[in-house]
Amino acid sequence: MIKRWIVVTAITVLLLSACGGQGQAPTATLAPTNTESPAPVVTEPPVAVTEATVLPPTEAVATISATAEIPRPTNDPNCTNSASFVADVTIPDNTEIAGGTTFVKTWRIVNTGTCIWGPDYTLTHYSQERMGAPASVPLGVTFPGQTLDISLSLTAPNAVGKYQGNFVIKNPKGLIMKINDDSRLWLIIQVTSPAAPTAAPTSAATVQATNTSAGTGSSGTGFANATCSFSIDQAKLSQVINGVNAYRAQNGLPAYTVNAQLAKAAQAHAADMACNNLTGHTGSDKSTVESRVAASGYVAAFESENVYYANPPGTGQDAVNWWINDQSETRHRLNLISDTYIHIGVGYAFFNNTGYYVIVFATP
């Protein structure tokens, strides 16, 4: 019999603040880009999974007024910035995607310089297709020699064709970091079918809920209906993914791989929480993390879930920091550094000045 636990956190936050000092901004030399020809893609063997003992479920309620940032030493003013590409964790070059599809692209790189990266280092769009990428995405804390997974939630162009997007990392002074003999992280996709036509919106909502299946009352076998006009912030989703994987790197653990099915389950619950004023893991249709993961199509041997909400809304890194530092329920932190799980999915919904975060962990 498979045991599962669910981590529950209901957080009432009226004001979140974070403070932390940053060292003097390091400098980096802008690497010239003389070619638009991508280098060969490096693949990485699957990560071995070690089965861990599953503890019984624990319920906890916590109230916080501030969050602490992941400790980061001050950089030497003369430190150097450089990186090396390791692998395309998701969406390898020439992946076929239907037009209009939302997907998560994740690159794995290693810090080959002497500077310590942090949120003042950002990934930004550089050239060719942007695919709906946010203006910038902060990096997680990464020490020299450590690997970092950087993720972007993107949308494929509507028309059939081949598309490439190029992105660069900028240091705190806005200078582009050298990556191998280039300065770009890129993705190449093949849009194989045009986007399906969409009906004209019936309200002024920023984003309408798009759950694909309704819940079934007390059985909770699907996704609950979420009918409010919530909005999604792709940058916050990337902040959670990068923050979690940076914390795993600090603890000598491989990065979690983002899974689209788990992301679907996480987003469904985030929307349900936002639209139905929920603060726990049970959906408005009585769904659970197990039933939502199953409804997404992911067949899990183990799964768990962390949730966080704040009014006014905090950043994705705020959510990660709270899970790390929560003393009332250590399972939050343990989920972040578990060797039981290998996949995650992240959801975020903003409604009524409150941000709701959900992260689902699972292994098949």
N, C-alpha and C positions, 0 to 999 in steps of 0.2 A: 504493500500500500504506500502510495507517495504522500509524503507530508508536505504541507505548504504553510507558509506564514504570511501574514499581511501586516505591514507596518502602518499604523494609523497615526496621523498627526493632524490635529485641528488647531490652527494658529490664528489668534486674533491679533492683528497688527494694525495699530492706528498710525504708527510712524516708524519707519525703518531708516536707520542711518548707518553708514559705514565710514570708517576713517582709517587711514594708513599712509605712512610716508613712502615716498618714492625716491630712489637715489637719483643722482645727477644723470641726465639722459645720455646714453652712450651714442657714439657715432658709428655710421656704417658707410661703406663706399658703394655708390650706385653701380651695380654691375651692368655693363652694356648688354643690350639685347640686339644681336646682329642677325637673328634668324627667327622665323616663325615655324620652323620644323620641329615638332615635338621629339623628345628623346624617347628611347624604348621604355615601355612600362615595366616596372619591377614588381613582381608578385611575391607574396609572402606565404609560407606554408600555414595551414590551419593551426590555431592555438590549441594546445592540449587542455582538456578540461579535467579538473580534479574534483571528484564528488565530495561534498562537505556534508556534515551532519546538520540536519534541519532542526531548528529550535522551535518550541511551541509558540503559538501566536501571542502577541503582547499588545495591549491597548494603552495609549498614552495621550494625554492632552497637555499642551504646553503653551505658554504665553511668552513672547519675547518683545523687547523694545529696541534691540540693536543686534547687528551681526558683526562678526570679526572676519577679516580677510585672511586668506592663506598667507602665512608668514613668508616674506621675501626679503633676503638681505639686500643692502644697498650695493648697486653695481659700481665697480671701479670705473672712474671717468675714462680710462684708457682701454676698457674692455672692447672686444671685437664681436661683431655680429656676422654669423654665417649659418647656413643650414644645408642639409642634404636630404633629397627626396628618398623615401624608403619604399612606399607602396601606395597604390590606389586601393584603399580599404573598401570603398564602394564605387560603383559606376566606372569600371575600367574603360579605356579608350574604345570608341566605336560601339558602345552599348546602344542597343535599339530601344527607343522609348516612344510611346504614342504622344502626339502633339497635345500640348496643354497639361501634361501630367506633372504633378509635383513630386520631386524626389530629393533625396539627401545625398550630396557628394561629400566624401570624406577622404582627405589626403593624410598620409602618415609621413612625418618628417622627423629628423633628429637635429638637435642643437649642436652644431660643430664649432661654435664660437666660444668665447669666454664670458659673454654677458648672460645674465639671467633674464629670460623673457617674462612678461607679465601682461596685465590688461592694457598697459600703455603701448604695447605692440599690437598691430592690427593687420588683419587680412582685408584687402580692398580689391575691387575690380580694376583691371588695368587696360584691357583691350578686347576687341571683338564682342561676342555675345555676353550680356550681363545675366540674362535668364532670371530676372527678378531678384537678384542678390541684394542684400541690405547694403547701405553705404559703407559700413565697415563692421568687422567682427573682432572683438578683443581675443587675444591669445590667453591660454591658461598659463600659470606659473610653470616654467620649464627650465631646469638647470642644465648647464653644459653636459653633453653626453646623454641626456634623456630624450626619449621620443615623445612626440605630441601628435594627436589626431586633431585635425582641423576640419570642421563640418560646416556646410552651407545647405540651407534648404532652398532649392531652386525650382523653376518651372520651365519645362521644355517649350520651345517656340511652337506656334500653332501649325506652321506649314511644314510639309515634308521636305527633308534635306539634311545635309551634314552641317553641324554647328560646333564651334569651338569657343570657349571662354577662357580668358587668361586673367589670373589673379596674382597679386604680389603681397609680400609682407613688408610693412613699414615700421621702422623703429620710432621711439618717442619724438625724434626730431623730424619725422616724416620722410626719412631717407629709405630707399628700397633696399631690402636685404638680399644678399647674394645667395642663391640656391644652386648648388653644384656649379656648373659653368654658365648658368643662366640666371634669371631672377624671377622666373614665372612658375606658378603652379597652374596647370591647365586641365580642362576636361574637354572631351570630344564625344558627342553623341550623334546618333543617327535617328532622326524623327521619321518613323516609318508610316505613320498615318496622321491625317490632319485632325486637329482638335474638333470634338463634337460641338455643334452649335449650342449655345446656351440661351435660355429664355431671359427676357428683360427682367430686371429686378422689380419687385413689387413694393419695395420700401427703400428708405434712405440708409439702410444698414450698411456698415462697413463690410462685414462678412456675415453671411447667413450660415447657420449650422448645416452641415452636409453629411450627417450620419447616414450610413447606407442601409441600416436595418433597425427596426424599432424593437424595443424591449417587449417582453411578454409577461408583464405583471410580476407576480411573486416569483416566477421561475428565474427571471433575470438571465435569460439565455442569449440576449443580444445587446445592442447598444441602445441606451435610453434616448428618447426624443429630446432634442435641445432646440427650442424654437425662438430663443431670444436673439438679439442682434449683437453677438459677441464679436470681438476682433482677435486676430492672430498676429503675433509679432515674430517674424522669422529670426530676427537677431537674438531674441531672448531664447529661442529654441537652441540656436547654435551656442549661446553662452552656457547653457546647461550642459550640453554635450562636451564642449571643450573643457569646462570646469571640472566635470566628473573625471574625464580621462587624464587631465593634468594631475588631479589628486591621486589617481591610480599610479601614474608614472612616478610621483613622489614616493609612493610606497612599493616601488619595484614591481608593479603589476602591469600586464598588457592592457591595452585600451579595450573598452567595450566596443563592439561593432553595432552600428545603428541598423535596426531592422524595420522595414517599412510596415510590416503587419503589426508589430508592437507599437509603432508610432501611431497607427490608426486606433488601436485600443486606448492608448494614453490620451490622444486628442479627444476621443469620444467622451471619456470620463471628465476631462478638463472642461469641455463644453457643458456637460451635464451639471457639474458643480457650479459653473458660472450662471447658467440659466435657471437652475432650481435651488440656488442658495444652499448648496451642500458643502460640508467641510470634512468628510471622511471618505472611506473607501467603498461604501455601499451606494450604488446608484439609485436614482429616483425610481427605477423599475426593479429594484432589489438585486441588480446585477452586482457581481463581485469581480475582483481582478481575474479570477480563474475563468469566469464566464465571458468576460470581455476579451481576454486573450484567445479563448476558443473561438469566439465570434469573428475575430480578425483573421482566422485561418491558420494561426500559428499553433502547432502541436507541441505543448510544453511538458517537460518532465518536472520542472520546478519553475515557479514564478513568484515575484513579490512586487511591491509597489510603494513608492514614497510620494506623498503629496505635500503641497505648500501653497498657502495663499496669503496675500498681504494687501492691505488698504492703507495708504496708496500702494500701488504695485511696486514691487522691487525688481531688480534685475535677475537674470538667470543665475548669475554668480552669487547673488544674495541667497537664492534658494539652496544652491550647493553648499554655501558656507553654513547655513543653518542646519542642514542635514549632517554636516561634518561635526558641528559643535554642540548639537543637541545632547544634553546630559541626562534628560529624563527618559529618553528612549535611544539606546545605543545602536539598535538595529538599523536606524537610518544610516549611520556611518558605515556599519558593517555591510549593508547592501552595496554601498559605493565601492568597497574594496573586497567584495566577495570573489572567491574562486569557483563558486558554484555556477554563477551565471556567465554567459558569454555575449548575450545580446541585450540591447536596451531600445526603448522607444520613448520619445518625449512629446508631451502635449502642453499647450498653453492657450488660455482663453482669458480675455479681458472684458469685463462687463461691470457697469455701475461702480467705476473707479477701483475695482479690485482685480488683481491678477491671480490666476489659478494655474499652478504648475502640477504636472503629473509625470512621473518617470516610472516605467515598467521594466523590470528585470526578468530575464527568462533564459532557460537553456532547453534545447529540444531533447 
